[in-house]
């Protein structure tokens, strides 16, 4: 079939201009709704990121470089960029940058509208991304995670184009902004036969990040993000928090919530909370190790990389969410990455995780910001809403583990 024949059979949704116009107006809606909401869902931009930049300007120090910080220091990049692009309006600078990056990324996912055999898959993935952003709401464009997801998706596009070194480098850069893209690296290392290449590319990228840090005047604060989370409590939206909050609401324990002024989050207080919080990182590490083993087992059994990778990334990302003592709403954006990877790789039985991710995004939007005030009052209805979202997370993790285990039992297949 020629390109002309393919073009003649294209459906309306395969128009790059329609896609970009829809994406542009979707971002305008997200910005408008975020600015108009009384609950300030984009508050992190003004109440966390801008003050951090101002602190660095006033103190002549760099967060995550020579001052302890909760994030790796490359997370400063979008913050500094926002301040530089619009010195008079930090928030406008931030929203302009993320909108431009998202539009560019959407065009890249759709292959800039070029006609080929994968056009339907590419446009499906791009439309999913636009729809997902709208369903999740303003949180989807107003967190550091927004930029780490863009970087991770650049790695996904490199992977789709069979550029293994480039994809690994993007994943490593993403992990240097926000740790979660390590799920992509773990999955790639486990599923690919080119493990040495991946290890070298990831190590080289990490070394460059560290060297740049020391050139900027780093001390041991360069690694402070590894320890700053250890004393953090259980955030009330996390899956593990539900057990404590329901017990407190039912009067079975003294569990409740409090506001942590350092982390700027509401966390669980009372019986057993601190002890369980200290165990969650260990539980997460064990879960990731199991995922890595299952992915390796699937590769050893002969399942193709294109079959393993979407499921492995989906499983590893869910490990980082389900076993996390933090439950921030923006974590949902992480799941869009394996969802898009699965669409682009035409993963079998992929409608279920795609629709489940959309459902999680919708529930998360209802939890924050719509009914967040009620959740802070421990209203049982609001608590049931966040619990339903978290149960869906857990159900998806079970499904992903079963799918990944099944791939390890396949008869040996030729690599794709």
C-alpha positions in Angstrom: 0.0 0.0 0.0 1.4 3.4 -1.0 1.6 6.5 1.2 -1.2 8.0 -1.0 -3.4 5.0 -0.3 -2.7 5.2 3.4 -3.4 8.9 3.4 -6.7 8.4 1.6 -7.9 6.0 4.3 -6.9 8.2 7.2 -9.6 9.1 9.7 -10.4 12.6 10.9 -8.6 12.0 14.3 -5.4 11.4 12.4 -5.0 15.1 11.5 -2.0 16.7 13.2 -3.6 20.1 13.1 -6.8 19.0 14.8 -4.6 17.2 17.4 -2.5 20.3 18.1 -5.4 22.7 18.2 -7.2 20.3 20.6 -4.1 20.0 22.7 -3.6 23.8 22.8 -7.2 24.5 24.0 -6.9 21.6 26.5 -4.0 23.4 28.0 -5.8 26.7 28.0 -8.7 24.9 29.9 -6.2 23.4 32.4 -4.7 26.8 33.0 -8.0 28.6 33.3 -9.5 26.0 35.6 -6.4 25.9 37.8 -6.3 29.7 38.2 -10.0 30.0 38.9 -10.3 27.2 41.4 -10.6 28.3 45.0 -8.5 25.3 46.2 -5.4 26.5 44.2 -4.5 23.1 42.6 -1.5 24.9 41.0 -0.4 26.2 44.3 3.0 24.5 44.2 4.2 26.8 41.5 3.7 29.9 43.7 4.0 28.5 47.2 6.9 26.1 46.7 8.8 26.5 43.4 8.9 30.3 43.3 10.0 30.7 46.9 12.8 28.1 46.3 14.1 30.1 43.4 13.9 33.3 45.5 15.8 31.5 48.3 18.6 30.6 45.9 18.8 34.1 44.6 18.9 35.6 48.1 21.3 33.1 49.6 23.5 32.5 46.6 23.2 28.8 47.2 21.8 26.0 45.0 19.2 23.6 46.4 20.3 20.0 46.0 23.9 21.2 45.3 25.2 22.9 48.4 22.0 23.0 50.4 20.0 19.9 51.3 16.8 19.4 49.2 14.0 16.9 48.7 14.7 16.6 45.0 17.9 15.9 42.9 19.3 19.2 41.8 18.3 19.0 38.1 14.7 19.5 39.3 15.8 23.2 39.6 16.0 23.5 35.8 12.2 24.1 35.1 12.1 26.4 38.1 15.0 28.6 36.9 13.7 28.5 33.4 10.3 29.8 34.6 12.0 32.6 36.4 14.1 33.5 33.4 11.4 33.3 30.7 9.1 35.7 32.7 10.8 37.4 35.6 7.7 39.4 36.4 5.3 36.4 36.5 6.9 33.1 37.6 3.6 31.2 37.2 3.1 32.4 33.6 6.7 31.4 32.8 6.1 27.9 34.2 2.8 27.4 32.4 4.2 28.7 29.1 7.1 26.3 29.2 5.1 23.2 30.0 2.5 24.1 27.4 5.1 24.5 24.7 6.9 21.2 25.7 3.6 19.3 25.8 2.6 20.5 22.4 6.0 19.6 21.0 5.8 16.2 22.6 2.3 15.5 21.3 3.5 16.4 17.8 6.5 14.0 18.2 4.3 11.2 19.5 2.1 11.7 16.4 5.3 11.7 14.2 4.5 15.2 13.2 1.6 13.9 11.1 3.7 11.8 8.8 2.0 8.9 7.1 3.3 5.4 7.9 2.1 2.0 9.0 2.1 3.1 12.7 0.1 6.3 12.2 -3.0 4.9 14.0 -1.0 3.8 17.0 0.9 7.1 17.2 -2.3 9.3 16.9 -4.0 7.0 19.4 -1.2 7.5 21.9 -1.2 11.3 21.3 -4.9 11.7 21.8 -4.7 9.5 24.9 -2.1 12.0 26.3 -4.3 15.0 25.6 -7.4 13.4 27.1 -5.5 12.1 30.1 -4.2 15.6 30.9 -7.7 17.1 30.8 -9.2 14.3 33.0 -6.5 14.7 35.6 -6.9 18.4 35.7 -4.5 21.3 36.5 -2.2 19.1 38.6 -1.1 17.5 35.4 0.8 20.7 34.3 1.7 22.3 37.6 4.3 20.0 39.2 7.9 19.1 38.8 6.6 15.7 37.7 5.1 17.3 34.6 8.6 17.9 33.3 10.0 14.5 34.4 7.1 12.9 32.4 8.0 14.9 29.3 11.6 13.7 29.6 10.5 10.1 30.2 8.2 10.3 27.1 11.1 11.6 25.0 12.9 8.4 26.1 9.9 6.4 25.1 9.9 8.0 21.6 13.6 7.2 21.3 12.9 3.6 22.4 10.1 3.3 19.8 12.6 4.5 17.2 15.1 1.8 18.3 17.6 4.3 19.7 18.6 2.4 22.8 21.4 4.6 24.0 19.3 7.8 23.6 16.3 6.3 25.3 18.5 5.2 28.3 20.0 8.7 28.5 16.6 10.3 28.6 15.4 7.9 31.2 18.5 8.6 33.4 17.9 12.4 33.0 14.3 11.9 34.0 15.4 10.0 37.1 17.8 12.9 37.9 14.8 15.3 37.9 12.4 13.0 39.8 13.4 9.5 40.9 10.4 7.6 39.4 11.8 7.2 35.8 14.2 4.7 37.4 11.3 2.3 36.8 12.0 2.6 33.1 15.7 1.9 33.6 15.0 -1.1 35.8 12.6 -2.5 33.3 14.9 -1.9 30.4 17.8 -3.6 32.2 15.7 -6.6 33.1 14.0 -7.1 29.7 16.7 -6.3 27.2 19.6 -8.5 26.0 21.7 -5.3 25.7 22.0 -4.8 29.4 25.7 -3.8 29.3 24.9 -1.0 26.8 22.0 0.2 28.9 24.2 0.1 32.1 27.0 2.1 30.4 24.6 4.7 28.9 22.8 5.1 32.3 26.0 5.3 34.3 27.6 7.8 31.9 24.5 10.0 32.1 24.5 9.8 35.9 28.2 10.6 36.0 27.7 13.7 33.9 25.0 14.9 36.2 27.2 14.3 39.2 30.2 16.0 37.6 28.1 19.1 36.7 26.9 19.2 40.2 30.4 19.4 41.6 31.3 22.0 39.0 28.4 24.0 40.4 30.0 23.8 43.9 28.4 20.7 45.3 29.1 19.2 48.7 27.3 16.2 50.3 24.0 18.0 49.8 24.2 16.7 46.2 23.0 13.4 47.6 20.6 14.8 50.2 17.5 13.7 48.2 18.4 10.1 49.1 18.0 10.7 52.8 15.5 13.6 53.1 12.6 11.3 52.5 13.5 8.8 55.2 11.9 10.8 58.1 8.8 11.7 56.1 5.5 10.4 57.4 2.6 8.7 55.6 0.7 11.1 53.3 -3.0 10.9 53.7 -3.7 10.1 50.0 -1.2 7.2 49.8 -2.6 3.6 49.6 -1.2 2.6 53.0 -2.8 5.6 54.7 -6.3 4.2 54.2 -5.8 1.6 56.8 -4.9 4.1 59.5 -7.5 6.8 58.6 -10.4 4.3 58.4 -9.4 2.9 61.8 -9.3 6.4 63.2 -12.7 7.3 61.7 -14.2 4.1 63.1 -12.8 4.9 66.5 -10.6 1.8 66.7 -7.4 3.8 67.0 -6.3 7.3 67.7 -5.1 7.8 64.1 -5.8 11.2 62.5 -3.9 13.7 60.4 -1.6 16.7 60.8 0.1 19.2 58.5 3.9 18.8 58.1 5.2 22.3 57.6 8.5 21.1 56.2 7.1 18.8 53.5 4.0 20.9 53.1 1.7 17.9 53.1 -1.0 16.4 55.3 0.2 13.2 57.0 -1.1 10.4 59.2 -0.7 10.7 62.9 -1.2 8.3 65.7 -0.6 4.6 66.5 1.8 2.7 64.3 2.1 5.4 61.6 5.8 6.2 62.1 6.8 2.6 62.3 5.0 1.6 59.1 6.3 4.7 57.3 9.9 3.5 58.1 9.1 0.2 56.4 7.6 1.4 53.2 10.9 2.1 51.4 12.0 -1.5 52.1 8.7 -2.8 50.8 9.1 -0.7 47.7 12.6 -2.0 47.1 11.4 -5.6 47.5 8.5 -5.0 45.0 10.9 -3.5 42.4 13.2 -6.5 42.8 10.3 -8.9 42.2 9.3 -6.9 39.1 12.9 -6.9 37.8 13.1 -10.7 38.3 9.8 -11.3 36.5 10.9 -9.2 33.6 14.2 -11.0 33.4 12.4 -14.3 33.6 10.1 -13.3 30.7 13.1 -12.3 28.6 14.8 -15.6 29.5 11.7 -17.5 28.4 11.8 -15.9 25.0 9.2 -13.2 25.2 10.1 -10.2 23.0 11.3 -6.9 24.4 8.3 -5.2 22.9 6.0 -7.5 24.8 7.8 -7.3 28.1 8.7 -3.6 28.3 5.2 -2.0 28.6 4.1 -4.5 31.2 7.3 -4.3 33.1 7.3 -0.5 33.2 3.7 -0.5 34.2 4.4 -2.9 37.1 7.5 -1.1 38.3 5.7 2.3 38.2 2.8 0.9 40.2 5.4 -0.5 42.7 6.6 3.1 43.2 3.0 4.3 43.8 1.4 1.5 45.8 4.3 1.0 48.2 5.0 4.7 48.5 4.3 6.5 51.8 3.7 9.6 49.7 0.5 9.8 47.6 0.6 13.0 45.7 -2.0 13.4 43.0 0.7 14.1 40.3 1.9 10.5 40.7 -0.8 9.5 38.3 1.1 11.2 35.5 3.8 8.6 35.8 1.3 5.9 34.7 0.7 7.7 31.4 4.2 6.8 30.3 3.8 3.0 30.3 0.2 3.4 29.0 1.6 5.3 26.0 4.5 2.9 25.5 2.0 0.0 25.4 -0.2 1.8 22.8 2.9 2.5 20.6 4.1 -1.1 21.0 0.6 -2.4 20.3 0.7 -4.4 23.5 -2.0 -7.1 23.7 -4.9 -6.7 26.1 -3.8 -3.1 26.7 -7.3 -1.5 26.7 -7.8 -2.5 30.3 -4.7 -0.6 31.7 -5.4 2.4 29.4 -9.0 2.8 30.6 -7.9 2.1 34.2 -5.4 4.9 34.1 -8.0 7.3 32.8 -10.3 6.1 35.7 -7.5 6.7 38.2 -6.9 10.2 36.8 -10.6 11.0 37.1 -10.8 9.8 40.7 -7.7 11.6 41.6 -9.1 14.9 40.2 -12.2 14.3 42.3 -10.0 13.7 45.4 -7.8 16.7 44.7 -8.8 19.4 44.3 -12.6 18.8 44.2 -13.3 17.1 47.5 -9.9 17.6 49.2 -11.4 19.9 51.9 -13.8 17.1 52.8 -11.0 14.6 52.9 -9.1 16.8 55.4 -12.2 16.7 57.6 -12.1 12.9 57.3 -15.5 12.9 55.7 -16.3 9.1 55.1 -17.5 9.8 51.6 -14.3 11.6 50.6 -12.3 8.9 52.3 -14.2 6.3 50.4 -13.4 8.2 47.2 -9.6 8.1 47.7 -9.8 4.5 48.9 -11.5 3.5 45.7 -8.7 5.2 43.7 -6.1 3.4 45.8 -7.9 0.0 45.5 -7.8 0.5 41.7 -4.0 1.1 42.0 -3.6 -2.1 43.9 -5.9 -4.1 41.5 -3.8 -2.8 38.5 -0.6 -3.9 40.3 -2.0 -7.4 40.8 -3.1 -7.5 37.1 0.4 -6.2 36.0 2.2 -8.8 38.0 0.0 -11.6 36.6 0.6 -10.4 33.1 4.4 -10.2 33.6 4.5 -13.6 35.2 2.5 -15.1 32.3 5.1 -13.7 29.9 7.7 -15.7 31.7 5.8 -18.9 31.0 5.6 -18.4 27.2 7.3 -20.8 24.8 10.4 -19.3 23.3 9.5 -16.7 20.7 11.7 -14.9 18.1 12.7 -11.4 19.1 10.9 -8.6 17.5 
